[in-house]
Amino acid sequence: MTEKTKVIITASPHVRSPDSTTKIMWSVVISLLPVIASSIYFFGPSAILVIIASVAGCLITERMFGSNPGSVADGSAMITGLLLGLCLPPGFPLWMAFLGGVFGMGFGKLIYGGLGQNIFNPALVGRAFLQAAFPVAITTWPSGTQHWWNLQGDNFALPFMTPRPDTVTAATPLGNLKFGDDPVATPILDLLLGTINGSVGETSAVLILLGGIYLAVRGHLNWHIPVSIFVTTFVVSGLFYVIGISQFSPWFMLFSGGLMLGAWYMATDMVTSPLSTKGCWLFGFGIGLLTVIIRIWGGLPEGVMYSILLMNALVPFINRVTQPRLFGTSKKKKEAGE
């Protein structure tokens, strides 16, 4: 008697990974917990209130308008809300943070068809909307309060009313060095530890760096993107600094503003970043170059957000020109599309 072997024919992929979309998303959330904890330590309850408001806007929008009723559980809306909240000022009015989450999810993700279909990073779409709609509020940086429990600004301002912060505003390190009356570069150690003024989660470069390395080791992000961003930013800004065009030193460029958070957590978005390794290097080079150009010559002190969004728009073209040649085909056939 011969034993019959059952052969099952299925479509690719045939090699499965133990990781799932949900597992990767919640792993990213876990890596952000130290950054969130440090923001609460530095900015008090205002930090957690802003984060909660932006997360609520994302989750509610996903639940109400998402095509899949269970899509909230995959963690993608949670990540969008966390990243949006972390790149907002601690004194930002809560209704604005909530509105940013709604816009980011609606026009940055759901309008394209949901998870995996969006072109731009949803968190940055939400922040770009807030930057355009509320330019004064999003560039107001409270100088701090005497007590940890005091709010950093007018978080509870009524919707569509002008916020009136009780604290004196102060510039961020980037804004002070670029537009300050007496510009002085913030010490690198303060930039690393987070003992500076700035957005909720962009101050402590060390914690963001550790979270990014954790995700890279787990294989949950493509490390070529942040490395290419950092190398490009360091080399180009260093060149401009040496020849006297820029007042920003390369080390200051790396650890100030939202470069660390953007490079590790936003530029590496699997949906909006290139597919090939060569494309990732090119993508990161473009982000680093644009960031340096905007910071030096732009009308705003920061350029990470616009750099990533602009390069997001170029991802389809980057994928086309960096698509590897199929095995068994010639270069001429690849160029002809055969």
Sine and cosine of phi, psi and omega as CSV:
sin_phi,cos_phi,sin_psi,cos_psi,sin_omega,cos_omega
0.00,0.00,0.77,-0.63,0.02,-1.00
-0.99,-0.12,0.67,-0.74,0.00,-1.00
-0.99,0.15,0.78,-0.63,0.00,-1.00
-0.99,0.10,0.72,-0.69,0.02,-1.00
-0.98,-0.18,0.80,-0.60,-0.01,-1.00
-1.00,0.03,0.86,-0.50,0.00,-1.00
-0.96,-0.27,0.82,-0.57,0.01,-1.00
-0.95,-0.32,0.83,-0.56,0.00,-1.00
-0.96,-0.28,0.86,-0.52,0.00,-1.00
-0.73,-0.68,0.26,-0.97,0.04,-1.00
-0.98,0.21,0.39,-0.92,0.05,-1.00
-0.94,0.35,0.35,-0.94,0.13,0.99
-1.00,0.09,0.55,-0.84,-0.01,-1.00
-1.00,-0.10,-0.35,0.94,0.04,-1.00
-0.99,-0.14,0.86,-0.51,-0.06,-1.00
-0.95,-0.31,0.57,-0.82,0.02,-1.00
-0.99,-0.16,0.56,-0.83,0.06,-1.00
-0.92,0.39,-0.29,0.96,0.02,-1.00
-0.99,0.12,0.57,-0.82,0.09,-1.00
-0.84,-0.54,0.18,-0.98,0.02,-1.00
-0.86,0.52,-0.69,0.72,-0.01,-1.00
-0.89,0.45,-0.68,0.74,-0.01,-1.00
-0.90,0.44,-0.66,0.75,0.01,-1.00
-0.91,0.41,-0.69,0.72,-0.03,-1.00
-0.87,0.49,-0.72,0.69,-0.03,-1.00
-0.96,0.28,-0.41,0.91,0.12,-0.99
-0.92,0.40,-0.61,0.79,0.07,-1.00
-0.90,0.43,-0.66,0.76,0.04,-1.00
-0.87,0.50,-0.70,0.72,0.00,-1.00
-0.88,0.47,-0.64,0.77,-0.01,-1.00
-0.92,0.40,-0.36,0.93,0.00,-1.00
-1.00,0.06,-0.18,0.98,-0.06,-1.00
-0.87,0.50,-0.69,0.72,0.05,-1.00
-0.88,0.48,-0.60,0.80,0.03,-1.00
-0.91,0.42,-0.67,0.74,0.03,-1.00
-0.90,0.43,-0.67,0.74,0.00,-1.00
-0.88,0.47,-0.66,0.75,0.01,-1.00
-0.92,0.39,-0.57,0.82,0.02,-1.00
-0.91,0.41,-0.61,0.79,0.05,-1.00
-0.93,0.37,-0.60,0.80,0.02,-1.00
-0.90,0.43,-0.67,0.74,-0.07,-1.00
-0.99,0.16,-0.60,0.80,-0.15,-0.99
-0.91,-0.41,0.00,1.00,0.08,-1.00
0.96,0.28,-0.38,-0.92,-0.07,-1.00
-0.90,0.43,-0.38,0.93,0.01,-1.00
-0.85,0.52,-0.61,0.79,-0.03,-1.00
-0.89,0.45,-0.75,0.66,-0.03,-1.00
-0.94,0.35,-0.52,0.86,0.04,-1.00
-0.92,0.40,-0.69,0.73,0.02,-1.00
-0.90,0.44,-0.68,0.74,0.02,-1.00
-0.90,0.45,-0.71,0.71,0.00,-1.00
-0.88,0.48,-0.66,0.75,-0.02,-1.00
-0.90,0.43,-0.70,0.72,-0.01,-1.00
-0.94,0.35,-0.63,0.78,0.05,-1.00
-0.90,0.44,-0.67,0.74,0.01,-1.00
-0.88,0.48,-0.67,0.74,0.04,-1.00
-0.87,0.49,-0.65,0.76,0.00,-1.00
-0.94,0.34,-0.72,0.69,-0.06,-1.00
-0.92,0.40,-0.68,0.73,-0.01,-1.00
-0.91,0.42,-0.67,0.74,0.02,-1.00
-0.91,0.42,-0.67,0.74,0.03,-1.00
-0.89,0.47,-0.67,0.74,-0.03,-1.00
-0.94,0.35,-0.62,0.79,-0.08,-1.00
-0.98,0.18,-0.59,0.81,-0.14,-0.99
-0.88,-0.48,-0.07,1.00,0.04,-1.00
-0.94,0.35,0.58,-0.82,-0.03,-1.00
-0.95,0.32,-0.46,0.89,-0.01,-1.00
-0.96,-0.27,0.89,-0.46,-0.03,-1.00
-0.85,0.52,-0.46,0.89,-0.02,-1.00
-1.00,-0.08,0.20,0.98,-0.08,-1.00
-0.93,0.36,-0.37,0.93,0.02,-1.00
-0.89,0.45,-0.55,0.83,-0.08,-1.00
-0.95,0.31,-0.27,0.96,-0.05,-1.00
-0.97,0.25,-0.18,0.98,0.11,-0.99
1.00,0.00,-0.13,0.99,-0.05,-1.00
-0.93,0.38,-0.65,0.76,0.03,-1.00
-0.92,0.38,-0.58,0.82,0.04,-1.00
-0.89,0.46,-0.70,0.72,0.01,-1.00
-0.89,0.45,-0.68,0.73,0.01,-1.00
-0.86,0.52,-0.71,0.71,0.01,-1.00
-0.91,0.42,-0.66,0.75,0.01,-1.00
-0.90,0.43,-0.73,0.68,-0.03,-1.00
-0.91,0.41,-0.62,0.78,0.05,-1.00
-0.90,0.44,-0.73,0.69,0.00,-1.00
-0.89,0.46,-0.59,0.81,-0.03,-1.00
-0.95,0.31,-0.33,0.94,0.01,-1.00
-0.96,-0.28,0.42,0.91,0.08,-1.00
-0.92,-0.40,0.43,-0.90,0.06,-1.00
-0.90,0.44,0.54,-0.84,-0.02,-1.00
-0.90,0.43,-0.44,0.90,0.00,-1.00
-1.00,-0.05,0.23,0.97,-0.06,-1.00
-0.91,0.41,0.72,-0.70,0.05,-1.00
-0.84,0.54,0.67,-0.74,-0.12,-0.99
-0.91,0.41,-0.59,0.81,-0.01,-1.00
-0.91,0.40,-0.51,0.86,0.06,-1.00
-0.94,0.33,-0.66,0.75,0.04,-1.00
-0.88,0.47,-0.66,0.75,0.05,-1.00
-0.89,0.46,-0.70,0.71,0.00,-1.00
-0.90,0.44,-0.60,0.80,0.06,-1.00
-0.89,0.46,-0.63,0.77,0.06,-1.00
-0.91,0.42,-0.65,0.76,0.03,-1.00
-0.89,0.46,-0.72,0.69,-0.02,-1.00
-0.92,0.39,-0.68,0.74,-0.02,-1.00
-0.87,0.49,-0.69,0.73,0.01,-1.00
-0.95,0.30,-0.67,0.75,-0.06,-1.00
-0.94,0.34,-0.76,0.65,-0.09,-1.00
-0.99,-0.16,-0.14,0.99,0.04,-1.00
-0.97,-0.23,-0.24,0.97,-0.06,-1.00
-0.65,-0.76,-0.86,0.50,-0.16,-0.99
-0.92,0.40,-0.55,0.83,-0.02,-1.00
-0.90,0.43,-0.38,0.93,0.02,-1.00
-1.00,0.00,-0.14,0.99,0.00,-1.00
0.87,-0.49,0.05,1.00,0.06,-1.00
0.98,-0.20,-0.27,-0.96,-0.09,-1.00
-0.84,0.54,0.77,-0.63,0.03,-1.00
1.00,-0.02,-0.10,0.99,-0.05,-1.00
-0.93,-0.36,-0.25,0.97,-0.10,-0.99
-0.96,0.29,0.49,-0.87,-0.01,-1.00
-1.00,-0.06,-0.62,0.78,-0.07,-1.00
-0.94,-0.34,0.43,-0.90,0.06,-1.00
-0.91,0.42,0.86,-0.51,-0.10,-0.99
-0.88,0.48,-0.61,0.79,0.00,-1.00
-0.89,0.45,-0.65,0.76,0.01,-1.00
-0.96,0.29,-0.51,0.86,0.10,-0.99
-0.89,0.45,-0.68,0.73,0.05,-1.00
-0.89,0.45,-0.66,0.75,-0.01,-1.00
-0.95,0.32,-0.58,0.81,0.05,-1.00
-0.89,0.46,-0.62,0.78,0.07,-1.00
-0.89,0.46,-0.71,0.71,0.01,-1.00
-0.91,0.42,-0.59,0.80,0.03,-1.00
-0.89,0.47,-0.63,0.77,-0.01,-1.00
-0.98,0.20,-0.60,0.80,-0.10,-1.00
-0.99,0.12,-0.58,0.81,-0.08,-1.00
-0.75,-0.67,0.90,0.43,-0.10,-0.99
-0.90,0.43,-0.52,0.85,-0.02,-1.00
-0.96,0.29,-0.74,0.67,-0.04,-1.00
-0.90,0.44,-0.59,0.80,-0.08,-1.00
-0.99,0.14,-0.15,0.99,0.07,-1.00
-0.90,-0.44,0.36,0.93,0.07,-1.00
-0.99,-0.17,0.88,-0.48,-0.09,-1.00
-0.89,-0.46,0.98,-0.22,0.03,-1.00
-0.87,0.49,0.60,-0.80,-0.03,-1.00
-0.99,0.12,0.00,1.00,0.04,-1.00
0.94,-0.35,0.27,-0.96,0.00,-1.00
-0.82,-0.57,0.27,-0.96,-0.03,-1.00
-0.95,0.30,-0.55,0.83,-0.07,-1.00
-0.91,-0.43,0.60,-0.80,-0.04,-1.00
-0.87,0.49,-0.56,0.83,-0.08,-1.00
-0.97,0.25,-0.29,0.96,0.00,-1.00
-0.94,0.34,0.59,-0.80,0.04,-1.00
-0.95,0.31,0.53,-0.85,-0.03,-1.00
-0.99,0.16,-0.18,0.98,-0.03,-1.00
-0.19,-0.98,-0.38,-0.92,-0.01,-1.00
-1.00,-0.08,0.93,0.38,-0.02,-1.00
-0.88,0.48,-0.55,0.83,-0.09,-1.00
-0.99,-0.13,0.46,0.89,0.09,-1.00
-0.87,0.49,0.64,-0.77,-0.01,-1.00
-0.94,0.35,0.52,-0.85,0.00,-1.00
-0.82,0.58,0.71,-0.71,0.06,-1.00
0.90,0.44,0.33,0.94,0.12,-0.99
-0.94,-0.34,0.50,-0.87,-0.02,-1.00
-0.95,0.30,0.86,-0.51,0.03,-1.00
-0.93,0.37,0.57,-0.82,0.02,-1.00
-0.82,-0.58,1.00,0.04,-0.02,-1.00
-0.91,0.42,0.62,-0.78,-0.02,-1.00
-1.00,0.09,-0.28,0.96,-0.07,-1.00
-0.98,-0.18,0.37,-0.93,0.03,-1.00
-0.97,0.24,0.70,-0.71,-0.03,-1.00
-0.99,0.12,0.48,-0.88,0.01,-1.00
-0.67,-0.74,0.42,-0.91,-0.04,-1.00
-0.98,0.18,0.42,-0.91,0.14,-0.99
-0.98,0.22,0.22,-0.97,0.03,-1.00
-0.82,0.57,-0.66,0.75,0.02,-1.00
-0.92,0.40,-0.72,0.70,-0.01,-1.00
-0.91,0.42,-0.61,0.79,0.00,-1.00
-0.92,0.39,-0.68,0.74,-0.04,-1.00
-0.95,0.32,-0.47,0.88,-0.06,-1.00
-1.00,-0.03,-0.65,0.76,-0.11,-0.99
-0.87,-0.50,-0.03,1.00,-0.09,-1.00
-0.93,0.36,0.49,-0.87,0.04,-1.00
-0.93,0.37,-0.54,0.84,0.04,-1.00
-0.77,-0.63,0.95,0.31,-0.14,-0.99
-0.90,0.43,0.80,-0.60,0.05,-1.00
-0.70,-0.72,0.75,-0.66,0.00,-1.00
-0.94,0.35,0.75,-0.66,0.04,-1.00
-0.92,0.39,0.69,-0.73,0.03,-1.00
-0.83,0.56,0.63,-0.78,-0.05,-1.00
-0.87,0.49,-0.58,0.81,-0.01,-1.00
-0.88,0.47,-0.62,0.78,0.04,-1.00
-0.92,0.40,-0.60,0.80,0.05,-1.00
-0.92,0.40,-0.60,0.80,0.00,-1.00
-0.94,0.33,-0.67,0.74,-0.08,-1.00
-0.99,0.13,-0.46,0.89,0.01,-1.00
0.99,-0.16,0.21,0.98,0.00,-1.00
-1.00,0.09,0.81,0.58,-0.06,-1.00
-0.65,-0.76,0.13,-0.99,0.08,-1.00
-1.00,0.04,0.52,-0.85,0.00,-1.00
0.31,-0.95,-0.23,-0.97,0.03,-1.00
-0.92,0.39,0.23,-0.97,-0.12,-0.99
-0.82,0.58,-0.75,0.67,-0.12,-0.99
-0.88,-0.47,0.30,0.96,-0.05,-1.00
-0.97,-0.24,0.09,1.00,-0.15,-0.99
-1.00,0.06,-0.68,0.74,-0.09,-1.00
-1.00,0.01,0.99,-0.10,-0.04,-1.00
-0.91,0.41,-0.54,0.84,-0.04,-1.00
-0.90,0.44,-0.73,0.68,-0.03,-1.00
-0.91,0.41,-0.63,0.78,0.05,-1.00
-0.91,0.43,-0.66,0.75,0.02,-1.00
-0.89,0.46,-0.68,0.73,0.01,-1.00
-0.91,0.42,-0.64,0.76,0.04,-1.00
-0.90,0.43,-0.64,0.76,0.03,-1.00
-0.91,0.40,-0.66,0.75,0.03,-1.00
-0.89,0.45,-0.64,0.77,0.05,-1.00
-0.85,0.53,-0.71,0.70,0.01,-1.00
-0.93,0.38,-0.60,0.80,0.02,-1.00
-0.91,0.42,-0.67,0.74,0.03,-1.00
-0.90,0.44,-0.61,0.79,0.03,-1.00
-0.97,0.25,-0.15,0.99,-0.02,-1.00
0.98,0.21,0.39,0.92,-0.05,-1.00
-0.99,-0.11,0.06,1.00,0.15,-0.99
-0.47,-0.88,0.36,-0.93,0.01,-1.00
-1.00,0.02,0.95,-0.32,-0.10,-0.99
-0.92,0.39,-0.29,0.96,0.01,-1.00
-0.89,0.46,-0.53,0.85,-0.05,-1.00
-0.93,0.37,-0.84,0.54,0.00,-1.00
-0.89,0.46,-0.59,0.81,0.00,-1.00
-0.90,0.44,-0.69,0.73,0.01,-1.00
-0.92,0.40,-0.57,0.82,0.06,-1.00
-0.90,0.43,-0.74,0.68,-0.04,-1.00
-0.91,0.42,-0.69,0.72,-0.01,-1.00
-0.90,0.44,-0.72,0.70,0.00,-1.00
-0.89,0.45,-0.73,0.68,0.00,-1.00
-0.87,0.50,-0.71,0.71,-0.04,-1.00
-0.91,0.42,-0.73,0.69,-0.08,-1.00
-0.94,0.35,-0.75,0.66,-0.06,-1.00
-0.92,0.39,-0.73,0.69,0.01,-1.00
-0.91,0.41,-0.58,0.82,0.05,-1.00
-0.90,0.43,-0.63,0.78,0.03,-1.00
-0.90,0.43,-0.73,0.68,0.01,-1.00
-0.91,0.42,-0.55,0.84,0.00,-1.00
-0.94,0.34,-0.66,0.75,-0.04,-1.00
-0.92,0.38,-0.63,0.77,-0.05,-1.00
-1.00,0.07,0.01,1.00,0.12,-0.99
1.00,0.02,0.18,0.98,0.01,-1.00
-0.98,0.18,-0.56,0.83,-0.10,-0.99
-0.87,-0.50,0.52,-0.85,0.09,-1.00
-1.00,-0.07,-0.04,1.00,-0.02,-1.00
-1.00,0.00,0.87,-0.49,0.10,-0.99
-0.95,0.30,0.40,-0.91,-0.02,-1.00
-0.88,0.47,-0.57,0.82,0.02,-1.00
-0.94,0.34,-0.62,0.79,0.06,-1.00
-0.90,0.43,-0.65,0.76,0.03,-1.00
-0.86,0.51,-0.64,0.77,-0.06,-1.00
-0.94,0.35,-0.69,0.72,-0.20,-0.98
-0.98,-0.21,-0.03,1.00,0.01,-1.00
-0.99,-0.15,0.30,-0.95,0.07,-1.00
0.89,0.45,-0.50,-0.86,-0.08,-1.00
-0.98,-0.20,0.34,0.94,-0.05,-1.00
-0.90,0.44,-0.71,0.70,-0.02,-1.00
-0.89,0.46,-0.76,0.65,-0.01,-1.00
-0.90,0.44,-0.68,0.73,-0.01,-1.00
-0.92,0.39,-0.65,0.76,-0.05,-1.00
-0.93,0.36,-0.66,0.75,-0.07,-1.00
-0.99,0.10,-0.57,0.82,-0.18,-0.98
-0.91,-0.41,-0.35,0.94,-0.06,-1.00
-0.94,-0.34,-0.71,0.71,0.03,-1.00
-0.92,0.40,-0.44,0.90,-0.05,-1.00
-1.00,0.04,0.12,0.99,0.07,-1.00
-0.79,0.62,0.85,-0.53,-0.11,-0.99
-0.89,0.46,-0.48,0.88,-0.06,-1.00
-0.98,0.19,-0.61,0.80,-0.14,-0.99
-0.97,-0.26,0.22,0.98,0.03,-1.00
-0.91,-0.42,0.33,-0.94,-0.05,-1.00
-0.89,0.45,0.31,-0.95,-0.05,-1.00
-1.00,0.01,-0.59,0.80,-0.08,-1.00
-1.00,-0.05,0.37,-0.93,0.05,-1.00
-0.89,0.45,-0.68,0.73,0.04,-1.00
-0.88,0.48,-0.64,0.77,0.03,-1.00
-0.91,0.42,-0.59,0.81,0.03,-1.00
-0.91,0.41,-0.64,0.77,0.06,-1.00
-0.88,0.47,-0.69,0.72,0.01,-1.00
-0.92,0.40,-0.65,0.76,0.03,-1.00
-0.87,0.49,-0.74,0.67,0.01,-1.00
-0.92,0.40,-0.60,0.80,0.05,-1.00
-0.87,0.49,-0.68,0.73,0.00,-1.00
-0.90,0.43,-0.66,0.75,0.01,-1.00
-0.90,0.43,-0.72,0.70,0.01,-1.00
-0.88,0.47,-0.70,0.71,-0.01,-1.00
-0.90,0.43,-0.72,0.70,0.00,-1.00
-0.91,0.42,-0.61,0.79,0.02,-1.00
-0.87,0.48,-0.72,0.70,0.01,-1.00
-0.89,0.45,-0.70,0.72,-0.03,-1.00
-0.89,0.46,-0.71,0.70,-0.03,-1.00
-0.92,0.38,-0.65,0.76,-0.01,-1.00
-0.91,0.42,-0.59,0.81,-0.05,-1.00
-0.99,0.13,-0.72,0.69,-0.13,-0.99
-0.93,-0.36,-0.15,0.99,-0.06,-1.00
-0.97,0.24,0.21,-0.98,0.02,-1.00
-0.99,0.16,-0.17,0.99,0.04,-1.00
-0.91,-0.41,0.47,-0.88,0.00,-1.00
-0.95,0.31,-0.39,0.92,-0.08,-1.00
-0.91,-0.42,0.52,-0.85,-0.02,-1.00
-0.66,-0.75,0.10,0.99,-0.07,-1.00
-0.90,0.43,-0.71,0.71,-0.06,-1.00
-0.85,0.52,-0.79,0.62,-0.04,-1.00
-0.93,0.38,-0.55,0.83,0.01,-1.00
-0.90,0.45,-0.71,0.71,0.00,-1.00
-0.92,0.39,-0.69,0.73,0.00,-1.00
-0.89,0.45,-0.66,0.75,0.03,-1.00
-0.90,0.44,-0.66,0.75,0.02,-1.00
-0.96,0.29,-0.49,0.87,0.13,-0.99
-0.83,0.55,-0.66,0.75,-0.01,-1.00
-0.91,0.42,-0.42,0.91,-0.04,-1.00
-1.00,-0.04,-0.07,1.00,-0.06,-1.00
-0.84,0.54,-0.70,0.72,0.03,-1.00
-0.85,0.52,-0.60,0.80,0.02,-1.00
-0.96,0.30,-0.60,0.80,0.05,-1.00
-0.90,0.44,-0.67,0.74,0.03,-1.00
-0.88,0.47,-0.58,0.81,-0.04,-1.00
-0.94,0.35,-0.71,0.71,-0.08,-1.00
-0.99,0.16,-0.31,0.95,-0.01,-1.00
-0.95,-0.30,0.16,0.99,0.01,-1.00
-0.90,0.44,0.81,-0.59,-0.03,-1.00
-0.92,0.39,0.48,-0.88,0.01,-1.00
-0.94,0.34,0.71,-0.70,0.03,-1.00
-0.92,0.40,0.60,-0.80,-0.02,-1.00
-0.88,0.47,0.78,-0.62,0.02,-1.00
1.00,-0.07,-0.03,1.00,0.02,-1.00
-0.93,-0.37,0.41,-0.91,0.02,-1.00
-1.00,-0.02,0.22,-0.98,0.00,-1.00
-0.91,0.42,-0.60,0.80,0.01,-1.00
-0.91,0.42,-0.62,0.79,0.03,-1.00
-0.93,0.38,-0.58,0.81,0.03,-1.00
-0.90,0.44,-0.70,0.71,0.00,-1.00
-0.92,0.39,-0.50,0.87,0.01,-1.00
-0.99,0.14,-0.16,0.99,0.01,-1.00
0.98,0.20,0.33,0.94,0.00,-1.00
-1.00,0.06,0.00,0.00,0.00,0.00
